[in-house]
Amino acid sequence: MEDSLKPHALQSPQAIMLVLRGVASATTLCYSFPPLLSKPTSLLPQRPLPKSQARTLGSLYGWRRNGVRISTAVSTQSEILVQNESTEETQKEETKRVVLPTNDSSENLLRIRHTCAHVMAMAVQKLYPDAKVTIGPWIENGFYYDFDMEPLTDKDLKRIKKEMDRIIGRNLPLIREEVSRDEAQRRIMAVNEPYKIEILDSIKEDPITIYHIGDEWWDLCAGPHVESTGNISRKAVELESVAGAYWRGDENNQMLQRIYGTAWENEEELKAYLHFKEEAKRRDHRRLGQDLDLFSIQDEAGGGLVFWHPKGAIVRHVIEDLWKKIHIERGYDLLYTPHVARADLWKISGHLDFYRENMYDQMEIEDDLYQLRPMNCPYHILVYKRKLNSYRDFPIRVAELGTVYRYELSGSLHGLFRVRGFTQDDAHIFCLEDQIKDEIRGVLDLTEEILLQFGFSKYEVNLSTRPEKAVGGDDIWEKATLALKDALDDKRWIYQIDEGGGAFYGPKIDLKIEDALGRKWQCSTIQVDFNLPQRFDITYIDSNSEKKRPIMIHRAVLGSLERFFGVLIEHYAGDFPLWLSPIQVRVLPVTDTQLEYCNEVSIKLKAFGIRAEICHGERLPKLIRNAEKQKIPLMAVVGPKEVETQTVTVRSRFSGELGTMKLDEFITKTKHTIENRASL
């Protein structure tokens, strides 16, 4: 995608733990933990939960929207329903509503978090006088501060938190002071804070503002802050982690110690956030990927390069088959294009000028330079240019699951979310100006159809308009932007307009999907491009036999298969629905004497397209426990009686014992359930 001129939009380890994102969530988020979901709604993945998991997961697997599949409105806060700490009987009946504000929805929260960063810096310098301070902003779920000091441990964080509690308890005032630039420089040099000199030099406005905590500590700062440290609840603040961070984000600079903290308005909100954080940790795709043997990243091969194991590869195969089927049905032609191209191609496209830092070094082949592709767009244009096209040929839609390679710093790599080689579900549409709206609407319909297959029905939608610097005339920009708006209005989707946020080459629509924890993930994007058609001088013959420039639309639905797979793992906590599960049925013999019949069962299941395997060599209770740990949806237990009657005793991970069935009946029910995305 041409939007990939910007680095792959992925989340940092810290971002994965966020309760909310700044632009808030789609509708007010309700995370409830009822005793049992007895009947899933139309928008829930079609599978009931076992009692052992229901209290933990509750309605996290879906959303109740009165059966209406529409995109989401934007709100500014999130609601979490958390069980009271009481008896088990009471927990089954009572829930407690906790509203988590955001920095946007609560200025008080923003002030608390900003002040906590200063209080933490003051505490660090009291305990470690040689520590040098750098910057300490608030962030979406708390705050951080970077220090030039010796490496810290978790034990050190506890000491720092205790000192913060003492400072908070002293109710020290936060005092704002305005000073001249020269005075600020004099004070900084007096306390020997070299990083603050750099920060001072970057401040363009005068006078310079300083905030004091009592008369004991100060920092360059524009605010805002609470009136005194006593306005902070000690029980609503926690230091979370310490990490390395380069000064100014430059790997050539000094490595600093970054301390992350979270802060809320009260203890209740902190507890709700920590509960969410634990749930996110339980769903971490890196751990589940290893536990369920789905994928790995091998040091011997290099960082950011994904190895899809057999089980993960099966899920990918299912995703790809579904993607291809829907695209063919909607009039796309599938392509396969090379992974490398002559460097000249990337000069024409502009990538060598604007994207070189994210591209790998060139390689010389027979006195010619070649380059690994960072994206697929130029290839699809070359396919378009292979012949002279007429206006009667439009729209022309081509799609490819194309693997691309981007250079990423090792420190930024993160599981499947930020990698160096990934496969985009890339497609390009070449059309006439008066076809833009219909094509955009078609892409929106296709996007909705695919995402609903995986249980994603809530979106945050943004329309980005023309920036100050752009290619293309005013008329075409206006016409393309209006077409995008009209398509969104036709869908009755609620969206935000990001004025001036479009790419230099055209307006765009970005869609973030909401997962089971209410987190937002950038996946789908639709971009009108006035740049590449001009760079590659692509044309068509119009009704007057004159050459004209077509409109080019870039679009992706899943973004990248690697990242989308990571999102799926975390969305389902590795508990994939039956149709998507890598192993759908595990056949379990009571003893090894039933193995011959188990093989017959397995072969017949596979013959009907049901993914099955046999597991034996342990006592039956352990075989069942192992299947549960591996999150196998269905178990077909075979004992002497089942061999004699040509049956299987079926156990569902989600519904418990389903009784004994004739093998043909079990196959028919399982196949029907898979085809209907349901739960057996």
QUIBELDA-V582996 format. One record per backbone hydrogen bond with DSSP energy under -0.5 kcal/mol. CO is the residue of the C=O (numbers start at 1). NH is the residue of the N-H. Records with the same first field share a line. If there is no record, write none. Layout:
CO = NH / NH
This chain:
1 = 4
2 = 5
3 = 6
8 = 10
12 = 16
13 = 17
14 = 17
15 = 18
21 = 24
25 = 27 / 75
29 = 31 / 79
30 = 32
31 = 81
32 = 59
36 = 38
37 = 49
41 = 44
45 = 47
50 = 53 / 54
51 = 55
53 = 57
54 = 58
57 = 60
58 = 61
59 = 62
61 = 45
63 = 65
65 = 68
67 = 69
68 = 70
73 = 27 / 75
76 = 102
77 = 29
78 = 100
79 = 31
80 = 82 / 98
82 = 96
84 = 86
87 = 91
88 = 92
89 = 93
90 = 93 / 94
92 = 35
96 = 82
98 = 80 / 100
99 = 101
100 = 78
102 = 106
106 = 110
107 = 111
108 = 112
109 = 113
110 = 114
111 = 115 / 226
112 = 116
113 = 117
114 = 118
115 = 119
116 = 120
117 = 121
118 = 122
119 = 123
120 = 124
121 = 125
122 = 126
123 = 127
124 = 128
128 = 131
132 = 148
135 = 146
137 = 144
139 = 142
142 = 139
143 = 261
145 = 259
146 = 134
147 = 149 / 257
148 = 132
153 = 157
154 = 158
155 = 159
156 = 160
157 = 161
158 = 162
159 = 163
160 = 164
161 = 165
162 = 166
163 = 167
164 = 168
165 = 169
166 = 170
167 = 172
168 = 171
172 = 229
173 = 175 / 214
175 = 212
177 = 210
179 = 208
180 = 184
181 = 185
182 = 186
183 = 187
184 = 188
185 = 189
186 = 190
187 = 191
188 = 193
189 = 192
192 = 194
193 = 196 / 197
194 = 197 / 198
195 = 199
196 = 200
197 = 201
198 = 202
199 = 203
200 = 203
202 = 204
208 = 179
209 = 221
210 = 177
211 = 219
212 = 175 / 214
213 = 216 / 217
217 = 213
219 = 211
227 = 174
228 = 231
229 = 232
232 = 234
233 = 236
234 = 237
236 = 264
238 = 240 / 262
241 = 260
243 = 258
245 = 256
246 = 249
247 = 250
249 = 251
250 = 253
254 = 247
256 = 245 / 258
257 = 147 / 259
258 = 243 / 260
259 = 145
260 = 240 / 241
261 = 143
262 = 238
266 = 270
267 = 271
268 = 272
269 = 273
270 = 274
271 = 275
272 = 276
273 = 277
274 = 278
275 = 279
276 = 280
277 = 281
278 = 282
279 = 283
281 = 284
284 = 288
285 = 289
286 = 290
287 = 291
288 = 292
289 = 294 / 295
290 = 293
293 = 311
294 = 309
296 = 307
298 = 301 / 302
302 = 305
304 = 306 / 420 / 421
305 = 298
306 = 308
307 = 296 / 309
309 = 313
310 = 314
311 = 315
312 = 316
313 = 317
314 = 318
315 = 319
316 = 320
317 = 321
318 = 322
319 = 323
320 = 324
321 = 325
322 = 326
323 = 327
324 = 328
325 = 329
326 = 330
327 = 332
328 = 331
333 = 399
339 = 373
341 = 371
342 = 345 / 346
343 = 346 / 347
344 = 348
345 = 349
346 = 350 / 351 / 352
350 = 353 / 354
351 = 355
355 = 358
356 = 359
358 = 407
363 = 365 / 370
365 = 368
368 = 365
369 = 343
370 = 363
371 = 341
373 = 405
376 = 379 / 380
377 = 381
378 = 382
379 = 383
380 = 384
381 = 385
383 = 386
384 = 387
387 = 389
389 = 541
390 = 393
391 = 394
395 = 397
396 = 430
397 = 333
398 = 428
399 = 335
400 = 402 / 426
402 = 424
404 = 422
406 = 408
409 = 412 / 413
410 = 413
414 = 417 / 418
418 = 414
420 = 406
422 = 404 / 424
423 = 561
424 = 402 / 426
425 = 557
426 = 400
427 = 555
428 = 398
429 = 431 / 553
430 = 395 / 396
431 = 551
432 = 435
433 = 436
435 = 439
436 = 440
437 = 441
438 = 442
439 = 443
440 = 444
441 = 445
442 = 446
443 = 447
444 = 448
445 = 449
446 = 450
447 = 451
448 = 452
449 = 453
450 = 453 / 454
451 = 454 / 456
452 = 455
455 = 457
458 = 514
459 = 72 / 461
460 = 512
461 = 496
462 = 464 / 510
463 = 498
464 = 508
465 = 502
468 = 470
473 = 477
474 = 478
475 = 479
476 = 480
477 = 481
478 = 482
479 = 483
480 = 484
481 = 485
482 = 486
483 = 487
484 = 488
485 = 489
486 = 490
487 = 491
488 = 492 / 493
489 = 492
496 = 463 / 498
497 = 499
498 = 465 / 501
503 = 506
504 = 471
505 = 530
506 = 503
507 = 528
508 = 464
509 = 526
510 = 462
511 = 523 / 524
512 = 460
513 = 515 / 521
515 = 518
519 = 515
521 = 513 / 523
524 = 511
525 = 556
526 = 509
527 = 554
528 = 530
529 = 552
531 = 534 / 535
532 = 536
533 = 538
534 = 537
540 = 542 / 548
541 = 391
542 = 545
546 = 542
548 = 540 / 550
551 = 431
552 = 529
553 = 429
554 = 527
555 = 427
556 = 525
558 = 560
559 = 425
560 = 564
561 = 565
562 = 566
563 = 567
564 = 568
565 = 569
566 = 570
567 = 571
568 = 572
569 = 573 / 574
572 = 575
574 = 576
577 = 580 / 581
582 = 584
583 = 633
584 = 634
585 = 587 / 613
586 = 636
587 = 589 / 615
588 = 638
591 = 594
592 = 595
594 = 598
595 = 599
596 = 600
597 = 601
598 = 602
599 = 603
600 = 604
601 = 605
602 = 606
603 = 607
604 = 608
605 = 608 / 610
606 = 609
609 = 611
610 = 612
611 = 584 / 585
613 = 587
615 = 589
619 = 622 / 623
620 = 624
621 = 625
622 = 626
623 = 627
624 = 628
625 = 629
626 = 630
627 = 632
628 = 631
633 = 653
634 = 586
635 = 637 / 651
636 = 588
637 = 649
638 = 590
639 = 643
640 = 644
641 = 645
642 = 646 / 647
646 = 663
648 = 650 / 661
649 = 637
650 = 658 / 659
651 = 635
652 = 656
656 = 652
659 = 650
661 = 648
662 = 666
663 = 667
664 = 668
665 = 669
666 = 670
667 = 671
668 = 672
669 = 673
670 = 674
671 = 675
672 = 676
673 = 678
674 = 677
677 = 46
